[in-house]
Amino acid sequence: MGNFYCQCRAGWGGRLCDRDVNECSQQNGGCGQICSNKPGSFYCACYSGYALAPDGRTCHDVDECAEGGACGEAHCKNLPGSYSCVCDEGYVFSSSDKACRDVDECAEGRCEQACVNSPGGYTCHCDGRGGLKLSPDMNTCEDILPCVPFNVAKSVKSLYLGRMFSGTPVIRLRFKRLQPTRLVAEFDFRTFDPEGVLFFAGGRQDSAWIVLGLRAGRLELQLRYHGVGRVTSSGPVINHGMWQTISVEELDRNLVVKVNKDAVMKIAVAGDLFQLDRGLYHLNLTVGGIPFKERDLVQPINPRLDGCVRSWNWLNGEDTTIQETVKASPKMQCFSAATRGSFYPGTGFAFYSLDFARTPADAGTDTTWQIEVKARIRPATDTGVLLALVGGDHVVALSVALVDYHSTKKLKKQLVILAVESVTLALMEIKVCDGQEHRVAVSVHKDEATLEVDGTKGRSEVSAARLQELLATLATHLQGSVLTFVGGLPDVPVTAAPVTAFYRGCMTLEVNRKVLDLDEAAYKHSDITSHSCPPVEQATP
């Protein structure tokens, strides 16, 4: 009576139904995600990556990866309301061409020294020849430090005969006397070396002279008087590493050689070693070598002798000058104690010119090749090159080395590795710092490459197909000029091989069933001792 009211349709309000009701203001209109108001109504919507359910209110995740092709060659990873294109480590996704692109970590400056980028990864390299190796973070470098201490103490009262690789004498003496004088020489001697020259005494090459040497471990005396040469060898094997006293004496037209006071040679001679010249009797005496070429001996001999003398007495006169010279120069002194083997101090290498190709009798003109290496090592450090074949342009065709990390897995681990160029073919763990002797065996030929450490076969690091590629590369190098380096590498790029550091420790090597004698190398660093190795220091309790 006297009034009215309007009944509004859903979504409208007000006395005259002219005001829109905002349904979204109350509990988001019942929508799961987005509520959109409109005149007289509303609707629900979903964020990108979601789809509206049949009830018109709730939202469900859309699996974009199910469609295929969302990420191209990358891995598709579905996320709530979205997705992500994931590449393997070392790669980054390019959205423009839907592909994984390699990350150049080297451009990011991750390595302290040299860096080599590779598909999906990178490796850092340190100046091994400069005494550096990778530190545990695999990016920076640290010093290569000994983990096994060797007793490298020298004896100041000893004279080392093997210092000059050239085979020239370590000491030259010239005696002048007013009266005829006979030769008397006596000294204590120690060696493991089977061959070399102890001393020369006499005049010029065309006059009277003698050379006392060692051949096959026994004393040998070569002598030439009035143009007539003779060679005499007798006595016990003396290259057993024990000290013994040796003497040579001119006595009543005889030369008498004694070992530990026992005469082992007595040779009649027709003349004297002291030669009269302008009123004086002259004698030249050289120790550890001869004053002329080996080919001019009665019988050629390798003059290099890794031996040690002490308590020497040349012509019954103590020459204090020699003693003072030796005392002032550690390089002229011997190890106080020595064992068999060759010692590499970590500062140099030796190399040989060896031929690895062979033509079997039944193969006609076809040449095959094989590389068989057996090494006995007692390392002082965990990083260093044992043996390597280096071709032209300083390409490291093959290398066997100690290293303290796994390059691809980026793990610190003591290993022996076998590599062609910069690629590791096989590896095997080794307890390199236990102070014990270890045996390393390598066999490589056109179809196979194996590595063994202490009788246990190493693990291959490449596929069968990749191995064949690398062995073919090696075969190509072997067709050219290749030098065999032991104990280190020449000045090659640090990326030329997995390891470029010098080896430190004891080692004996056998290549293709022939023992390598460092006295027969084409070159040897003078700090490497060819037939003696200091013992490992014993820990004091």
C-alpha positions in Angstrom: 0.0 0.0 0.0 1.6 3.2 -1.1 4.9 1.5 -2.0 6.6 -1.1 -4.3 9.8 -3.1 -4.6 11.8 -4.6 -7.5 12.8 -8.2 -7.7 16.3 -8.3 -9.3 17.7 -10.9 -11.6 20.9 -12.7 -10.4 23.9 -10.4 -10.5 22.0 -7.2 -9.9 20.9 -5.3 -6.8 19.7 -2.0 -5.5 16.1 -0.6 -5.1 15.7 -0.4 -8.8 18.0 -3.3 -9.7 20.3 -1.0 -11.4 23.5 -1.9 -9.4 25.8 -4.7 -10.5 26.7 -7.2 -7.8 30.5 -8.0 -7.7 30.4 -11.7 -7.1 34.3 -11.8 -7.1 34.3 -9.9 -3.8 33.0 -12.8 -1.9 35.4 -15.8 -1.7 36.7 -15.0 -5.2 33.4 -16.0 -6.6 34.3 -19.6 -5.9 37.0 -19.5 -8.6 40.3 -21.4 -8.1 42.5 -18.8 -9.6 41.1 -15.7 -11.5 37.6 -14.3 -11.0 36.4 -11.7 -13.5 33.3 -9.6 -12.7 31.1 -8.4 -15.5 27.7 -6.6 -15.6 25.2 -8.9 -14.0 27.6 -11.9 -13.9 31.2 -13.2 -13.5 33.4 -15.9 -14.9 36.4 -17.9 -13.7 39.8 -18.0 -15.6 43.2 -19.7 -15.1 46.8 -18.4 -15.2 49.0 -19.3 -18.2 50.0 -23.0 -18.0 46.6 -24.0 -16.4 43.3 -25.0 -18.0 39.7 -24.6 -16.6 38.1 -27.7 -15.4 34.6 -28.8 -16.6 33.1 -27.3 -13.3 34.1 -23.9 -14.6 35.8 -22.9 -11.4 38.9 -25.0 -10.6 42.1 -25.0 -12.7 44.4 -27.9 -13.7 48.0 -27.8 -14.7 48.7 -28.2 -18.5 51.5 -30.7 -19.2 53.2 -28.8 -22.1 55.8 -31.6 -22.3 53.1 -34.0 -23.4 52.7 -32.1 -26.6 56.2 -32.9 -27.8 58.4 -30.4 -29.6 58.1 -27.8 -26.8 61.9 -28.0 -26.2 63.3 -29.3 -29.5 66.4 -31.4 -28.7 66.5 -30.4 -25.0 64.9 -32.2 -22.1 61.4 -30.9 -21.3 60.6 -30.6 -17.6 56.9 -29.9 -16.6 56.4 -27.4 -13.8 53.2 -26.2 -12.1 51.7 -23.8 -14.6 54.8 -23.9 -16.8 57.7 -25.9 -18.2 61.4 -25.7 -18.5 63.8 -26.8 -21.2 66.8 -28.5 -19.6 70.2 -29.2 -21.2 73.0 -31.4 -20.0 75.7 -29.8 -17.8 78.0 -27.7 -19.9 75.2 -26.7 -22.3 72.6 -23.8 -22.3 69.2 -23.8 -24.0 68.7 -21.4 -27.0 65.0 -20.5 -27.2 65.3 -19.1 -30.7 66.3 -22.4 -32.3 65.1 -24.7 -29.5 68.6 -26.4 -29.2 71.3 -26.9 -26.6 74.4 -24.8 -27.2 77.8 -25.6 -25.6 78.9 -23.2 -22.9 82.5 -22.0 -23.4 83.7 -22.1 -19.9 87.1 -21.0 -21.0 85.7 -17.6 -22.1 84.4 -17.3 -18.5 87.9 -17.5 -17.2 87.4 -20.5 -14.9 91.0 -21.8 -15.2 94.0 -20.2 -13.5 96.3 -21.2 -16.4 95.5 -23.1 -19.6 91.9 -24.0 -20.5 90.6 -26.4 -23.1 86.9 -26.2 -23.9 85.1 -29.4 -25.0 81.5 -30.2 -25.9 79.7 -30.0 -22.6 82.8 -29.4 -20.5 86.2 -28.1 -20.1 89.6 -29.0 -18.6 92.1 -26.8 -16.9 95.9 -27.5 -17.3 98.8 -26.3 -15.2 102.5 -25.9 -16.1 103.7 -29.3 -15.2 107.3 -28.7 -16.4 107.2 -25.7 -14.0 106.3 -28.0 -11.1 102.6 -27.3 -10.9 99.5 -29.5 -10.9 95.7 -28.9 -10.6 94.6 -28.2 -7.0 91.5 -30.0 -5.6 89.0 -27.4 -7.1 90.2 -28.6 -10.5 90.6 -24.9 -11.7 93.5 -23.4 -9.9 97.1 -24.7 -9.7 99.4 -25.8 -6.8 103.0 -27.0 -6.4 103.8 -30.7 -6.9 105.2 -31.7 -3.6 106.9 -35.0 -2.6 104.7 -37.4 -0.7 107.5 -40.0 -0.2 110.8 -38.6 1.2 114.0 -40.1 -0.3 117.3 -40.0 1.5 119.2 -37.8 -1.0 121.9 -36.8 1.4 125.3 -36.6 -0.2 128.7 -37.7 1.1 131.2 -34.8 1.0 134.2 -37.3 1.0 133.0 -39.1 -2.2 133.5 -38.4 -5.9 130.6 -39.2 -8.3 131.9 -40.5 -11.6 128.7 -40.2 -13.6 128.2 -36.5 -13.5 129.2 -35.8 -17.1 126.8 -37.5 -19.6 129.2 -36.6 -22.4 131.6 -39.2 -21.0 134.3 -36.7 -20.5 136.4 -37.1 -17.3 135.2 -35.5 -14.1 138.8 -34.9 -12.9 142.0 -34.3 -15.0 145.4 -34.5 -13.3 148.8 -33.9 -14.7 151.9 -35.1 -12.8 155.5 -34.0 -13.5 158.5 -35.6 -11.8 162.2 -35.1 -11.9 162.9 -38.8 -11.5 161.4 -41.9 -13.1 158.2 -42.6 -11.2 155.9 -45.6 -11.2 152.1 -45.5 -11.2 150.4 -46.3 -7.9 146.7 -45.7 -7.6 144.3 -46.9 -4.9 140.7 -46.0 -4.1 137.4 -47.4 -2.7 134.8 -48.0 -5.3 131.0 -48.6 -5.3 128.6 -49.2 -8.3 125.6 -51.0 -9.7 126.6 -50.0 -13.3 128.0 -52.9 -15.4 130.1 -50.8 -17.8 132.2 -47.6 -17.8 135.6 -46.1 -17.3 137.2 -45.7 -13.9 140.4 -43.9 -14.9 143.0 -43.4 -17.7 146.7 -43.0 -17.0 149.5 -42.4 -19.5 150.7 -40.0 -22.1 149.3 -39.0 -25.5 147.0 -41.3 -27.4 149.9 -42.6 -29.6 152.2 -43.3 -26.6 151.9 -45.7 -23.6 148.7 -45.6 -21.7 146.2 -47.8 -19.7 142.5 -47.5 -19.1 140.8 -49.3 -16.1 137.2 -49.9 -16.8 134.2 -52.1 -16.1 132.5 -54.5 -18.6 129.8 -56.9 -17.6 130.5 -56.0 -14.0 134.1 -57.1 -14.0 137.3 -55.1 -14.1 138.8 -54.6 -17.6 142.3 -53.2 -18.3 143.1 -51.8 -21.7 146.7 -50.9 -22.4 148.8 -49.7 -25.3 152.6 -49.8 -25.4 154.6 -48.9 -28.5 151.5 -49.1 -30.7 150.5 -52.5 -29.5 147.1 -52.8 -27.8 145.8 -55.4 -25.3 142.7 -56.0 -23.4 142.5 -58.1 -20.2 139.5 -58.8 -18.0 139.6 -60.8 -14.8 138.5 -60.9 -11.2 135.1 -61.1 -9.5 131.8 -59.3 -10.5 132.0 -56.0 -8.5 128.9 -54.0 -9.6 127.0 -55.3 -6.5 126.7 -51.9 -4.8 129.1 -52.7 -2.0 132.3 -50.8 -1.3 135.6 -52.4 -2.3 139.2 -51.3 -2.5 140.8 -51.3 -5.9 144.4 -50.6 -6.7 146.6 -50.5 -9.8 150.4 -50.5 -9.5 153.4 -50.6 -11.9 155.8 -53.1 -10.4 158.9 -54.5 -12.0 157.7 -54.2 -15.6 154.3 -55.5 -14.6 150.9 -54.0 -14.0 149.2 -55.4 -10.9 145.5 -54.9 -10.4 144.0 -55.8 -7.0 140.5 -56.0 -5.5 140.4 -55.9 -1.7 144.2 -56.6 -1.6 143.8 -59.7 -3.8 145.6 -59.6 -7.1 143.2 -60.3 -10.0 145.5 -59.3 -12.9 149.2 -59.2 -13.4 150.3 -58.1 -16.9 153.8 -57.9 -18.2 154.4 -54.5 -20.0 157.2 -53.2 -22.2 157.7 -49.7 -20.9 156.7 -47.1 -18.4 153.7 -44.9 -18.2 155.6 -41.8 -17.1 157.1 -40.4 -20.3 160.3 -38.3 -20.4 159.8 -34.9 -22.1 162.3 -32.1 -22.0 163.9 -33.3 -18.8 160.7 -34.1 -16.9 158.7 -37.3 -16.5 155.1 -36.6 -17.4 151.8 -38.6 -16.7 148.2 -37.6 -17.4 145.5 -39.1 -15.2 141.8 -38.7 -15.9 139.0 -40.0 -13.6 135.6 -41.1 -14.9 136.5 -40.7 -18.6 139.2 -40.8 -21.2 141.0 -37.8 -22.9 140.2 -39.0 -26.4 137.3 -40.7 -28.3 136.0 -44.1 -27.3 136.6 -45.4 -30.8 140.4 -45.0 -30.3 140.5 -47.4 -27.4 141.8 -50.9 -28.0 138.2 -52.1 -27.6 135.4 -49.5 -27.6 133.5 -49.1 -24.3 130.7 -46.9 -23.1 132.7 -44.6 -20.8 129.7 -43.4 -18.8 129.9 -44.9 -15.3 127.4 -44.3 -12.5 130.0 -45.1 -9.8 131.4 -43.6 -6.7 135.0 -43.4 -5.4 136.3 -42.4 -1.9 139.6 -42.6 0.0 141.5 -42.1 -3.2 145.3 -42.0 -3.4 146.9 -41.1 -6.7 150.7 -41.6 -6.8 151.0 -41.7 -3.0 150.1 -38.0 -2.7 146.9 -36.6 -1.2 145.6 -33.9 -3.5 143.7 -31.6 -1.2 142.6 -29.5 -4.2 140.4 -32.3 -5.4 138.9 -32.8 -2.0 138.1 -29.1 -1.6 136.6 -28.9 -5.1 134.3 -31.9 -4.4 133.4 -30.6 -1.0 132.2 -27.3 -2.5 130.1 -29.0 -5.3 127.2 -31.3 -4.3 126.9 -32.4 -7.9 130.3 -34.0 -7.7 129.3 -36.0 -4.6 127.6 -39.4 -4.4 124.5 -40.4 -2.5 125.5 -41.5 1.0 123.4 -44.7 0.5 122.3 -46.1 -2.8 120.1 -49.0 -4.1 119.6 -50.4 -7.6 117.6 -48.4 -10.1 117.6 -45.0 -11.8 116.8 -41.8 -9.9 114.8 -39.0 -11.5 115.0 -35.9 -9.4 112.0 -34.2 -11.0 114.0 -31.7 -13.0 114.8 -33.4 -16.3 114.4 -36.2 -18.8 116.3 -38.6 -21.0 115.4 -39.7 -24.5 116.2 -42.5 -26.9 115.8 -43.0 -30.6 113.9 -46.4 -30.7 112.2 -48.1 -33.6 108.8 -49.6 -32.8 108.0 -50.9 -36.3 108.9 -54.5 -37.1 108.6 -56.6 -40.2 107.7 -60.2 -39.3 109.4 -62.9 -41.5 106.1 -64.2 -42.7 104.5 -60.8 -43.5 106.5 -59.9 -46.6 106.9 -56.1 -46.8 104.1 -55.3 -44.4 105.4 -53.6 -41.2 103.5 -53.9 -38.0 104.2 -52.1 -34.8 104.0 -52.8 -31.1 104.8 -50.9 -27.9 105.4 -53.0 -24.8 106.5 -51.2 -21.7 107.3 -52.6 -18.3 108.2 -50.2 -15.5 109.2 -50.7 -11.9 108.6 -47.4 -10.1 109.0 -46.1 -6.6 107.6 -42.6 -6.9 108.3 -39.6 -4.7 105.4 -37.5 -6.1 101.9 -38.3 -7.4 102.3 -36.5 -10.7 104.8 -37.0 -13.6 105.5 -38.6 -17.0 107.0 -42.1 -16.9 107.4 -42.5 -20.6 106.3 -40.7 -23.8 106.7 -41.0 -27.5 107.1 -37.5 -29.0 106.8 -37.0 -32.8 107.5 -34.0 -35.0 106.2 -30.6 -34.1 106.3 -31.8 -30.4 103.2 -33.9 -30.7 103.0 -36.3 -27.8 101.9 -39.4 -29.7 101.7 -41.6 -26.6 102.3 -41.1 -22.9 102.2 -43.1 -19.6 102.0 -41.0 -16.6 101.1 -40.6 -12.9 98.3 -38.1 -12.1 96.3 -37.3 -9.0 92.9 -36.6 -10.5 90.3 -38.1 -12.9 89.9 -35.3 -15.5 86.3 -36.1 -16.8 84.8 -37.0 -13.4 86.7 -34.1 -11.8 87.7 -36.3 -8.9 91.0 -36.3 -6.9 92.4 -39.8 -7.2 95.9 -41.3 -7.6 96.1 -42.9 -11.1 98.4 -44.3 -13.8 97.1 -43.2 -17.2 97.8 -44.3 -20.8 97.0 -41.6 -23.4 97.3 -40.9 -27.1 97.9 -37.2 -27.6 95.6 -35.5 -25.0 93.1 -38.4 -24.8 93.2 -40.9 -21.9 92.7 -44.5 -23.3 92.9 -46.3 -20.0 93.6 -45.7 -16.3 94.3 -47.6 -13.1 94.4 -46.6 -9.5 97.8 -46.8 -7.7 98.8 -46.2 -4.1 101.5 -43.9 -5.2 102.6 -42.5 -1.8 103.1 -45.8 0.1 106.9 -45.8 -0.5 106.7 -49.3 -2.2 107.8 -50.4 -5.6 105.0 -50.8 -8.1 104.9 -52.5 -11.5 103.3 -50.8 -14.5 102.8 -52.7 -17.7 101.6 -51.2 -21.0 100.8 -53.0 -24.2 99.7 -51.2 -27.4 99.4 -52.5 -30.9 97.1 -51.8 -33.8 94.0 -53.4 -32.3 94.4 -53.0 -28.6 95.7 -50.9 -25.7 96.0 -52.3 -22.2 97.4 -50.9 -18.9 98.2 -52.9 -15.8 99.3 -51.8 -12.4 100.6 -54.4 -10.0 99.0 -57.2 -12.1 95.5 -55.6 -12.1 94.1 -54.5 -15.5 93.1 -50.9 -15.9 89.7 -49.6 -17.0 89.2 -48.3 -20.6 88.1 -44.7 -20.9 87.0 -44.7 -24.5 84.5 -46.6 -26.7 85.8 -49.4 -29.0 85.3 -47.2 -32.1 87.1 -44.2 -30.5 90.0 -46.5 -29.5 90.4 -47.6 -33.1 90.5 -44.0 -34.2 93.2 -43.1 -31.7 95.3 -46.2 -32.4 95.2 -45.3 -36.1 96.4 -41.8 -35.1 99.2 -43.3 -33.1 100.2 -45.6 -36.1 100.5 -42.5 -38.3 102.8 -40.9 -35.8 105.0 -44.0 -35.6 105.5 -43.9 -39.4 107.4 -40.6 -38.9 110.2 -39.7 -36.6 109.5 -40.5 -32.9 111.7 -40.1 -29.9 111.1 -42.0 -26.7 111.3 -39.7 -23.6 111.6 -41.0 -20.1 111.0 -39.1 -16.9 109.5 -36.1 -18.6 108.7 -34.2 -21.8 110.4 -31.6 -23.9 108.9 -28.1 -24.1 105.5 -29.0 -25.4 102.2 -27.1 -24.9 100.6 -27.9 -21.5 97.6 -29.2 -23.4 99.6 -31.6 -25.6 99.2 -34.4 -23.1 97.2 -35.1 -19.9 100.5 -34.7 -17.8 103.6 -32.7 -18.7 105.3 -32.7 -15.2 108.7 -34.4 -14.7 108.7 -37.7 -12.8 110.4 -37.8 -9.4 111.5 -41.1 -7.9 113.2 -44.4 -8.8 112.4 -46.2 -12.0 113.7 -49.0 -14.3 112.2 -49.4 -17.7 112.0 -52.2 -20.2 110.7 -51.4 -23.7 109.8 -54.2 -26.2 111.6 -56.7 -23.9 114.9 -54.6 -23.8 116.0 -53.0 -20.6 116.7 -49.3 -21.2 120.2 -48.3 -19.9 120.3 -44.6 -19.3 124.1 -44.6 -20.1 123.0 -45.5 -23.7 120.4 -42.8 -24.1 120.8 -40.2 -26.9 120.5 -37.5 -24.1 120.2 -37.6 -20.3 119.9 -34.7 -17.9 122.9 -34.7 -15.7 120.9 -34.8 -12.5 119.4 -38.2 -13.4 121.5 -41.1 -12.0 121.5 -44.0 -14.4 122.3 -46.9 -12.1 121.8 -45.8 -8.5 118.8 -44.6 -6.5 118.7 -43.3 -2.9 116.6 -45.3 -0.5 113.3 -44.1 0.9 113.8 -42.4 4.3 112.6 -44.5 7.2 110.2 -42.9 9.5 111.6 -42.5 13.0 109.4 -44.1 15.6 
